[in-house]
Amino acid sequence: MAARLSLPEEELTCSICCNIFRDPVVLKCTHSFCGPCLQQYWTGKRGRRDCPLCRTQNLDDPIPSLTLKNLCECYVQEESQDVEGSGGELYCDPGELCPLHGEKLKLYCLLDKEPICVVCHTSRKHKQHDCCPISEAVVDVKEKLLSALSSLQEKKESFENMKKNYEDTVTHIQVRDASLAGVLTPVSEPGLKQAVFQVQTRFVERRTHEEFEKLHAFLRVEEESRMEALRSEEEQKTAEMRRKMEELETNVSRVSETIRVLEEEMSQEDISVLRNCGRTLERANIPVQDPVMASGVLIDVAKHIGSLSFQVWEKMQKIARYNPVTLDPNTAAPWLVLSDDLTSICDSDEKQKLPDNPERFDPDTAILGREGLTSGRHSWEVDVGDNTAWVVGVAKESVKRKEKVNSVLKNGYLCVYFYHNMYFAGTSPLTRLGLKRNPQRIRVLLDCDEGRVSFDDPHNNTHIYTFKHSVTEAMFPYLWVGCQKCPLAVRPVEVSLNVAEYFKQVGFLNPTA
């Protein structure tokens, strides 16, 4: 068997068509090409005969290379034998062929960013474009893809880190909210108290910020409203002044025209003047109203800024809710869920981990108001709604808080009950109350000076029950709840102090009334 050619395929490949040489020729620069490919290339150059690779000018005709032709024929013959030995079929990926010329896609157009064949490179579309071999383009593209992939991986990592931050934030918020509700993990007693102090501090800070933000928001809206009223008055006054000026301009034009006519008549001869004098004098004597400066055209400055802070304060009373009773979280039983504004409670199945301070009720699901009352008259209302188990009233400061006792008078409580669909007064024994309707709200009236605690239904001012008991120590508003579906809530009251009420309080009549 004859020895196989040791030349690589690249040495026998035309750099124009990227195929094995056909009728190869050699230029004086020693570069070889297919004869037809070189002639086609030069035809596109419009008479310029340079080497397609090194661009060297070639004035002489290319020299046919018989040796190179023989080598190519031997190489093709050997390749054909290899194909026959493998079954006689040569497969070609149609995706690697140029759809226009059927040639292999050996080049890559850097401008159009697409694979092309050598014929495409000599065509009008790509002739002036920079191209490179497919292999180089693949390397460049892979490098760019690798760079893009690295950038995307960094972004993905950044997004994942941000997502984790959000998840951590949500977890922190949930833990903080749970802490604010009193749900703390078991720790030692000193550590627990310190944790509770921190939770209470954060809770007070948050609620303070929220309340002040409401006031700030109200003031921003009120300021914008007053600025809008000022702009509206400015536009109205400006429009009125423009209308007045237009009227004056009309009168000026009318009088100017009359003056012009009179001056023309005055310049006429005597007979002409006499002939037209009647009509002219009639026109001249038409009454014209003297211009008068209109009143009320200036901005009403006093209206906008007079007693401004007082006016805003009056309106602020509509959003500044006043609760006659603020519930004391330090007295709340661990089973109670207390609202953020400290005005409502609801029972729950979960006992919160809270300090066992002396003021706290446990096990009774009860809570006291923050302020103890020793003198004067006081009133507040409690929404009971559809709550199925509640106690509303007042309790002495000395009541027992660490044992379960009945909320009755002998134990220091002056209250009314709703339990098992029945109403009771907290006497010993209990007094059954025959109410004609189920009240949705209970009004408590405490008169410390008279020693009396009364309960009413504010819906129709129906009296429910009255205790008579001397007040010898501080009395605190008291709530007990045994229902998880419906909270007990102290209702806010509207507080208003206007100018008329002020003068009435100080003993004078309102001078502006």
KOLMINU-787321 format. One record per residue (C-alpha): residue in three letters; x negated, y negated, z negated. Coordinates in steps of 0.001 Angstrom, whole numbers, plus 500000, padded with zeros to 6 digits. Each point is the difference from the previous one (the first is absolute). Layout:
N
{pt Ala,{X,Y,Z}},
...
# end
This chain:
513
{pt Met,{500000,500000,500000}},
{pt Ala,{498702,496561,500942}},
{pt Ala,{499109,497687,497169}},
{pt Arg,{502645,497435,499071}},
{pt Leu,{499363,496301,500449}},
{pt Ser,{498651,498414,496853}},
{pt Leu,{501093,496472,500932}},
{pt Pro,{502819,498607,497892}},
{pt Glu,{503204,498990,501741}},
{pt Glu,{499324,496317,499234}},
{pt Glu,{496932,500072,502302}},
{pt Leu,{502195,501146,502901}},
{pt Thr,{502908,497627,499359}},
{pt Cys,{500758,496858,501967}},
{pt Ser,{500380,497058,497612}},
{pt Ile,{502688,498510,502275}},
{pt Cys,{502415,502929,500351}},
{pt Cys,{498622,501967,497022}},
{pt Asn,{500100,503194,502073}},
{pt Ile,{497258,502208,501466}},
{pt Phe,{498209,498169,502818}},
{pt Arg,{501539,500210,503476}},
{pt Asp,{497513,499124,502774}},
{pt Pro,{497699,498333,497473}},
{pt Val,{497849,497017,500978}},
{pt Val,{497216,498290,498081}},
{pt Leu,{499239,496271,499791}},
{pt Lys,{496562,498413,499701}},
{pt Cys,{500658,499549,496260}},
{pt Thr,{500133,503885,499899}},
{pt His,{503643,500129,498916}},
{pt Ser,{502122,502549,501870}},
{pt Phe,{503674,499914,500957}},
{pt Cys,{502469,501729,502263}},
{pt Gly,{499632,498496,503459}},
{pt Pro,{503782,499350,500413}},
{pt Cys,{500269,498594,496449}},
{pt Leu,{497137,497562,500594}},
{pt Gln,{501435,498803,503320}},
{pt Gln,{503433,499481,498390}},
{pt Tyr,{498365,498102,497129}},
{pt Trp,{498096,497733,502391}},
{pt Thr,{503130,499395,502058}},
{pt Gly,{501631,498516,496921}},
{pt Lys,{496956,497741,499520}},
{pt Arg,{500605,498217,503311}},
{pt Gly,{496519,500537,501428}},
{pt Arg,{498049,499902,496741}},
{pt Arg,{497911,503202,499895}},
{pt Asp,{498816,500536,496430}},
{pt Cys,{499555,503057,497833}},
{pt Pro,{503185,500793,498002}},
{pt Leu,{497842,500797,496981}},
{pt Cys,{497088,497529,499889}},
{pt Arg,{501389,497387,502456}},
{pt Thr,{496718,500002,502012}},
{pt Gln,{500421,498619,503522}},
{pt Asn,{499603,502618,502802}},
{pt Leu,{499482,498535,503441}},
{pt Asp,{498979,503360,501476}},
{pt Asp,{502450,502788,500735}},
{pt Pro,{500219,502696,497328}},
{pt Ile,{497956,503146,500640}},
{pt Pro,{501821,503377,500040}},
{pt Ser,{498561,502389,497372}},
{pt Leu,{499975,503518,501420}},
{pt Thr,{498383,501446,496877}},
{pt Leu,{502644,498566,497724}},
{pt Lys,{502702,501217,502357}},
{pt Asn,{498634,503575,499843}},
{pt Leu,{499828,499877,496216}},
{pt Cys,{503605,498867,499833}},
{pt Glu,{501164,502746,502328}},
{pt Cys,{498204,502618,497906}},
{pt Tyr,{501523,498608,496832}},
{pt Val,{503504,500058,501477}},
{pt Gln,{499486,503568,501189}},
{pt Glu,{498888,501133,496542}},
{pt Glu,{502971,498271,498386}},
{pt Ser,{502331,501732,502460}},
{pt Gln,{498535,503358,499084}},
{pt Asp,{500557,499264,496314}},
{pt Val,{503610,499170,500725}},
{pt Glu,{500501,503205,501960}},
{pt Gly,{498448,501995,497182}},
{pt Ser,{502427,498506,497552}},
{pt Gly,{503049,500948,502016}},
{pt Gly,{499843,497783,503024}},
{pt Glu,{502061,497148,498538}},
{pt Leu,{498746,496523,499125}},
{pt Tyr,{502279,498016,497763}},
{pt Cys,{499965,496243,499973}},
{pt Asp,{501847,497860,497486}},
{pt Pro,{502265,497814,502151}},
{pt Gly,{499957,497428,497224}},
{pt Glu,{496277,499356,500761}},
{pt Leu,{500634,499103,503642}},
{pt Cys,{500760,496547,501337}},
{pt Pro,{503710,499865,500922}},
{pt Leu,{499156,497688,502952}},
{pt His,{496967,501700,501546}},
{pt Gly,{499918,503486,498520}},
{pt Glu,{496406,499489,498830}},
{pt Lys,{498667,500738,496546}},
{pt Leu,{500366,497212,497469}},
{pt Lys,{496343,499325,499325}},
{pt Leu,{500079,496292,499119}},
{pt Tyr,{501811,497749,497535}},
{pt Cys,{501073,496461,500931}},
{pt Leu,{499138,497746,497053}},
{pt Leu,{502326,497233,501170}},
{pt Asp,{503125,502049,500735}},
{pt Lys,{499103,502555,497314}},
{pt Glu,{500844,503048,502108}},
{pt Pro,{498095,502962,501496}},
{pt Ile,{499287,499668,503736}},
{pt Cys,{498248,501933,502732}},
{pt Val,{497046,498807,502085}},
{pt Val,{502301,499116,502888}},
{pt Cys,{502044,497830,497643}},
{pt His,{496770,498266,498969}},
{pt Thr,{499364,498959,503612}},
{pt Ser,{503610,498899,500517}},
{pt Arg,{501164,496407,499956}},
{pt Lys,{501689,500425,496619}},
{pt His,{496926,501146,498073}},
{pt Lys,{497081,498906,502198}},
{pt Gln,{499142,496965,497866}},
{pt His,{500698,501725,496693}},
{pt Asp,{497389,501292,497587}},
{pt Cys,{500119,503769,499663}},
{pt Cys,{498149,502660,498083}},
{pt Pro,{499875,503797,500074}},
{pt Ile,{502877,501807,498345}},
{pt Ser,{497654,501523,497409}},
{pt Glu,{498798,496579,498867}},
{pt Ala,{503555,498679,499882}},
{pt Val,{501074,502968,497890}},
{pt Val,{497201,499276,497530}},
{pt Asp,{500940,496317,499838}},
{pt Val,{503696,500748,499593}},
{pt Lys,{499329,502571,497302}},
{pt Glu,{497844,497475,498170}},
{pt Lys,{502818,497452,500195}},
{pt Leu,{502539,502602,498899}},
{pt Leu,{497734,500969,497134}},
{pt Ser,{499713,496360,498984}},
{pt Ala,{503774,499555,500254}},
{pt Leu,{500524,503227,498072}},
{pt Ser,{497669,498797,497270}},
{pt Ser,{501846,496688,499829}},
{pt Leu,{503361,501760,499838}},
{pt Gln,{498731,502330,497301}},
{pt Glu,{498874,496977,497999}},
{pt Lys,{503423,498405,500471}},
{pt Lys,{501691,503242,499029}},
{pt Glu,{497877,500156,496867}},
{pt Ser,{500841,496364,499305}},
{pt Phe,{503725,500707,500440}},
{pt Glu,{499754,503070,497772}},
{pt Asn,{498209,497970,497334}},
{pt Met,{502633,497285,500249}},
{pt Lys,{502747,502628,499793}},
{pt Lys,{498358,501415,496897}},
{pt Asn,{499836,496503,498536}},
{pt Tyr,{503717,499602,500634}},
{pt Glu,{500686,503392,498463}},
{pt Asp,{497887,499094,496979}},
{pt Thr,{501824,496683,499761}},
{pt Val,{503381,501724,500137}},
{pt Thr,{498850,502439,497347}},
{pt His,{498754,497120,497877}},
{pt Ile,{503306,498164,500398}},
{pt Gln,{501963,503113,499131}},
{pt Val,{497828,500677,496971}},
{pt Arg,{500243,496370,498950}},
{pt Asp,{503764,499975,500424}},
{pt Ala,{500186,503183,497992}},
{pt Ser,{497825,498388,497376}},
{pt Leu,{502176,496916,499962}},
{pt Ala,{502962,502267,499385}},
{pt Gly,{498117,501492,497083}},
{pt Val,{498968,503317,501581}},
{pt Leu,{496438,500471,498782}},
{pt Thr,{497792,503064,500000}},
{pt Pro,{499368,501497,496569}},
{pt Val,{496947,498424,498365}},
{pt Ser,{498804,499459,496485}},
{pt Glu,{502015,497609,497864}},
{pt Pro,{497418,497140,500052}},
{pt Gly,{499482,500466,503724}},
{pt Leu,{503735,500151,500567}},
{pt Lys,{500579,496737,498173}},
{pt Gln,{497231,498331,501970}},
{pt Ala,{501488,501322,503264}},
{pt Val,{503456,498787,499009}},
{pt Phe,{498630,496564,499180}},
{pt Gln,{498437,499839,503465}},
{pt Val,{503223,501177,501636}},
{pt Gln,{502035,497446,498079}},
{pt Thr,{497568,497253,500973}},
{pt Arg,{500217,500946,503677}},
{pt Phe,{503773,500225,499748}},
{pt Val,{500278,496521,498479}},
{pt Glu,{497601,498613,502611}},
{pt Arg,{501982,501516,502862}},
{pt Arg,{503357,498832,498701}},
{pt Thr,{498630,496512,499320}},
{pt His,{498641,499763,503537}},
{pt Glu,{503308,501209,501428}},
{pt Glu,{502057,497475,498038}},
{pt Phe,{497723,497112,500906}},
{pt Glu,{500020,501085,503635}},
{pt Lys,{503796,499742,499985}},
{pt Leu,{499715,496442,498706}},
{pt His,{497292,499160,502518}},
{pt Ala,{502110,501412,502829}},
{pt Phe,{503003,497969,498834}},
{pt Leu,{497913,496820,499851}},
{pt Arg,{498607,500624,503486}},
{pt Val,{503489,500463,501431}},
{pt Glu,{501309,496956,498116}},
{pt Glu,{497109,497862,501213}},
{pt Glu,{500581,501044,503606}},
{pt Ser,{503736,499320,499612}},
{pt Arg,{499320,496480,498766}},
{pt Met,{497464,499384,502760}},
{pt Glu,{502605,501159,502506}},
{pt Ala,{502569,497604,498485}},
{pt Leu,{497466,497171,500287}},
{pt Arg,{499249,500856,503631}},
{pt Ser,{503726,500192,500753}},
{pt Glu,{500603,496546,498501}},
{pt Glu,{497015,498637,501892}},
{pt Glu,{501368,501324,503291}},
{pt Gln,{503478,498657,499208}},
{pt Lys,{498724,496523,499061}},
{pt Thr,{497697,499915,503018}},
{pt Ala,{502851,500960,502336}},
{pt Glu,{502217,497294,498457}},
{pt Met,{497285,497371,500467}},
{pt Arg,{499540,501035,503622}},
{pt Arg,{503738,499651,500584}},
{pt Lys,{499954,496517,498471}},
{pt Met,{497021,499047,502145}},
{pt Glu,{501779,501204,503135}},
{pt Glu,{503008,497820,499090}},
{pt Leu,{497701,497020,499493}},
{pt Glu,{498291,500635,503326}},
{pt Thr,{503412,500075,501691}},
{pt Asn,{500969,496681,498378}},
{pt Val,{496646,498479,500944}},
{pt Ser,{500491,501053,503613}},
{pt Arg,{503541,498584,500056}},
{pt Val,{498942,496647,498505}},
{pt Ser,{496960,499826,502285}},
{pt Glu,{502233,500470,503028}},
{pt Thr,{502337,497217,498815}},
{pt Ile,{497024,497694,499464}},
{pt Arg,{498759,500754,503488}},
{pt Val,{503402,499153,501509}},
{pt Leu,{500222,496749,498021}},
{pt Glu,{496518,498982,501072}},
{pt Glu,{500915,500652,503632}},
{pt Glu,{503155,497896,499652}},
{pt Met,{498013,497205,498359}},
{pt Ser,{497707,499872,503006}},
{pt Gln,{502895,499521,502464}},
{pt Glu,{501159,496675,501462}},
{pt Asp,{502681,498058,498165}},
{pt Ile,{502923,501159,502108}},
{pt Ser,{498928,503633,499761}},
{pt Val,{499649,499751,496272}},
{pt Leu,{503464,498542,499657}},
{pt Arg,{501492,502552,502324}},
{pt Asn,{498739,502977,497881}},
{pt Cys,{499904,498413,496589}},
{pt Gly,{503245,501561,498755}},
{pt Arg,{498927,503552,500593}},
{pt Thr,{496468,499318,498823}},
{pt Leu,{501117,498371,496758}},
{pt Glu,{502439,502849,499381}},
{pt Arg,{497183,502500,500353}},
{pt Ala,{497698,497945,497812}},
{pt Asn,{502606,499727,497249}},
{pt Ile,{500605,503752,499684}},
{pt Pro,{499413,500665,496282}},
{pt Val,{496885,502014,499215}},
{pt Gln,{499705,501361,496462}},
{pt Asp,{496877,498885,498177}},
{pt Pro,{497573,502851,499315}},
{pt Val,{500058,501265,496435}},
{pt Met,{497417,502280,498436}},
{pt Ala,{501823,503202,499048}},
{pt Ser,{499851,501167,496401}},
{pt Gly,{499107,503488,498839}},
{pt Val,{497483,500596,502771}},
{pt Leu,{497079,500711,497680}},
{pt Ile,{499183,503383,498482}},
{pt Asp,{501769,500428,496664}},
{pt Val,{496775,500483,498072}},
{pt Ala,{501686,499958,496598}},
{pt Lys,{502338,502819,501006}},
{pt His,{497109,502237,500986}},
{pt Ile,{497599,499469,497111}},
{pt Gly,{502138,498556,497203}},
{pt Ser,{500081,502441,497057}},
{pt Leu,{498617,502575,502411}},
{pt Ser,{498595,502366,497396}},
{pt Phe,{503266,499910,498015}},
{pt Gln,{502076,500769,503097}},
{pt Val,{497734,502918,500876}},
{pt Trp,{500134,501237,496414}},
{pt Glu,{503801,499935,500089}},
{pt Lys,{499992,502194,503103}},
{pt Met,{497335,502248,498524}},
{pt Gln,{502389,500965,497215}},
{pt Lys,{501914,502048,502577}},
{pt Ile,{497065,502355,500481}},
{pt Ala,{498513,499806,496505}},
{pt Arg,{502039,502691,498275}},
{pt Tyr,{500307,499871,496259}},
{pt Asn,{500533,503185,498053}},
{pt Pro,{501270,499395,496474}},
{pt Val,{498452,503333,499009}},
{pt Thr,{496603,501289,501079}},
{pt Leu,{499474,503654,499136}},
{pt Asp,{496814,500839,498120}},
{pt Pro,{498025,502806,501723}},
{pt Asn,{498021,500611,496798}},
{pt Thr,{503217,501271,498371}},
{pt Ala,{501191,502092,502971}},
{pt Ala,{500337,503744,499487}},
{pt Pro,{497590,502054,502151}},
{pt Trp,{502951,501458,501908}},
{pt Leu,{501244,496625,501222}},
{pt Val,{499270,498451,503390}},
{pt Leu,{499798,496237,499540}},
{pt Ser,{500397,497586,502910}},
{pt Asp,{497138,497675,500902}},
{pt Asp,{501977,496931,498933}},
{pt Leu,{500659,501598,496582}},
{pt Thr,{503781,499715,500294}},
{pt Ser,{501236,503546,500701}},
{pt Ile,{499365,503568,498850}},
{pt Cys,{500847,503491,501209}},
{pt Asp,{499528,503424,498462}},
{pt Ser,{497665,502563,501594}},
{pt Asp,{498854,503620,499635}},
{pt Glu,{496332,499099,499784}},
{pt Lys,{498434,498911,496755}},
{pt Gln,{497361,497397,500644}},
{pt Lys,{496691,500048,498184}},
{pt Leu,{500179,496818,497934}},
{pt Pro,{498404,498893,496730}},
{pt Asp,{501957,501100,496966}},
{pt Asn,{500078,496483,498556}},
{pt Pro,{502328,499282,497057}},
{pt Glu,{502320,497809,502055}},
{pt Arg,{500832,502737,502526}},
{pt Phe,{503141,502153,499850}},
{pt Asp,{499349,503736,500236}},
{pt Pro,{501892,502282,500476}},
{pt Asp,{503041,497709,500394}},
{pt Thr,{500212,498578,503543}},
{pt Ala,{500397,496453,498736}},
{pt Ile,{498411,496572,500386}},
{pt Leu,{500187,496603,498280}},
{pt Gly,{499986,496465,501291}},
{pt Arg,{496787,498055,499535}},
{pt Glu,{501314,497238,497732}},
{pt Gly,{501415,500522,496560}},
{pt Leu,{502988,497758,499185}},
{pt Thr,{500538,498616,496510}},
{pt Ser,{502156,496901,500471}},
{pt Gly,{502377,498341,502419}},
{pt Arg,{502387,501451,502558}},
{pt His,{498843,502194,502841}},
{pt Ser,{501693,501751,502886}},
{pt Trp,{498979,502352,502796}},
{pt Glu,{501662,502420,502372}},
{pt Val,{498991,503541,500915}},
{pt Asp,{501003,501699,503252}},
{pt Val,{500999,503563,499151}},
{pt Gly,{501644,500819,503333}},
{pt Asp,{500675,503710,500409}},
{pt Asn,{497469,501029,497364}},
{pt Thr,{501348,503048,498162}},
{pt Ala,{498144,499648,496683}},
{pt Trp,{499005,496696,498441}},
{pt Val,{499768,497975,496797}},
{pt Val,{499963,496180,500029}},
{pt Gly,{499616,497642,497057}},
{pt Val,{497435,498719,497495}},
{pt Ala,{497612,501694,497589}},
{pt Lys,{498242,498856,496862}},
{pt Glu,{496228,499674,500149}},
{pt Ser,{499703,502630,497258}},
{pt Val,{501771,502838,501849}},
{pt Lys,{498224,503365,500084}},
{pt Arg,{498395,500589,503388}},
{pt Lys,{498183,503309,499604}},
{pt Glu,{502969,502202,499244}},
{pt Lys,{503288,500637,501722}},
{pt Val,{502857,498290,498128}},
{pt Asn,{503469,498869,500946}},
{pt Ser,{500278,496405,501151}},
{pt Val,{502455,499057,497284}},
{pt Leu,{500306,497177,497522}},
{pt Lys,{498611,501860,497000}},
{pt Asn,{496802,500674,501969}},
{pt Gly,{499599,496328,500943}},
{pt Tyr,{501836,499974,503346}},
{pt Leu,{503026,497933,501015}},
{pt Cys,{501000,501540,503336}},
{pt Val,{502727,501385,502217}},
{pt Tyr,{499706,503420,501676}},
{pt Phe,{501098,501715,503180}},
{pt Tyr,{499575,503759,499786}},
{pt His,{501957,502987,501365}},
{pt Asn,{502322,497535,501774}},
{pt Met,{500986,498428,496676}},
{pt Tyr,{499257,496623,498439}},
{pt Phe,{498972,499596,496348}},
{pt Ala,{498913,497323,497565}},
{pt Gly,{496909,500921,497971}},
{pt Thr,{501660,500240,496625}},
{pt Ser,{499797,502871,497533}},
{pt Pro,{501907,502011,501027}},
{pt Leu,{500216,498838,503637}},
{pt Thr,{503008,497933,500979}},
{pt Arg,{501685,501139,503214}},
{pt Leu,{500760,497040,502287}},
{pt Gly,{503106,500197,502153}},
{pt Leu,{498982,497927,503018}},
{pt Lys,{502491,499649,502857}},
{pt Arg,{497276,499784,502652}},
{pt Asn,{496409,501087,500340}},
{pt Pro,{497964,496806,499718}},
{pt Gln,{497190,499581,502506}},
{pt Arg,{498334,497438,497786}},
{pt Ile,{499751,499444,496246}},
{pt Arg,{499590,496537,498489}},
{pt Val,{498221,499827,496636}},
{pt Leu,{500534,496928,497780}},
{pt Leu,{497768,499721,496933}},
{pt Asp,{500723,497281,497448}},
{pt Cys,{497204,500237,497463}},
{pt Asp,{501351,497162,497880}},
{pt Glu,{503482,501516,499702}},
{pt Gly,{498726,503589,499775}},
{pt Arg,{502056,501253,502923}},
{pt Val,{499339,502147,503075}},
{pt Ser,{502790,500168,502588}},
{pt Phe,{500369,501992,503214}},
{pt Asp,{502176,498910,502956}},
{pt Asp,{500820,501062,503540}},
{pt Pro,{499046,496851,501997}},
{pt His,{502090,501118,502969}},
{pt Asn,{503208,498963,498233}},
{pt Asn,{498569,498723,496687}},
{pt Thr,{501509,502963,498166}},
{pt His,{498783,500438,496440}},
{pt Ile,{498496,503417,499297}},
{pt Tyr,{498730,499990,496415}},
{pt Thr,{498462,497710,497337}},
{pt Phe,{497566,500834,497200}},
{pt Lys,{499757,497738,496973}},
{pt His,{496625,500391,498351}},
{pt Ser,{497690,497494,498334}},
{pt Val,{496749,499398,501858}},
{pt Thr,{497184,500447,497492}},
{pt Glu,{497189,500858,502431}},
{pt Ala,{499194,499567,503660}},
{pt Met,{502537,501570,502356}},
{pt Phe,{498849,501273,503400}},
{pt Pro,{502053,500732,503122}},
{pt Tyr,{500239,503796,500274}},
{pt Leu,{500618,502417,502884}},
{pt Trp,{500186,503784,500068}},
{pt Val,{500545,501981,503202}},
{pt Gly,{500592,503675,500711}},
{pt Cys,{500725,499825,503737}},
{pt Gln,{497481,500282,502833}},
{pt Lys,{502240,498929,502882}},
{pt Cys,{501055,496537,498911}},
{pt Pro,{497817,497490,498108}},
{pt Leu,{500979,497608,497244}},
{pt Ala,{499102,496449,500986}},
{pt Val,{500059,496684,498169}},
{pt Arg,{501637,497451,502284}},
{pt Pro,{498262,496700,500705}},
{pt Val,{501905,496794,499344}},
{pt Glu,{500116,496787,501985}},
{pt Val,{498440,497065,498197}},
{pt Ser,{500655,496501,501284}},
{pt Leu,{499102,496581,498642}},
{pt Asn,{501162,497152,502208}},
{pt Val,{499911,496267,499356}},
{pt Ala,{503591,499813,498741}},
{pt Glu,{499367,502751,497463}},
{pt Tyr,{496844,498233,498848}},
{pt Phe,{501776,496704,499282}},
{pt Lys,{502766,501914,498285}},
{pt Gln,{497470,501724,497748}},
{pt Val,{498266,496748,499036}},
{pt Gly,{503335,498270,499390}},
{pt Phe,{500145,497584,502953}},
{pt Leu,{502200,499781,503032}},
{pt Asn,{498360,500661,503334}},
{pt Pro,{499272,496500,501382}},
{pt Thr,{500239,501281,503565}},
{pt Ala,{503374,501676,499496}},
# end
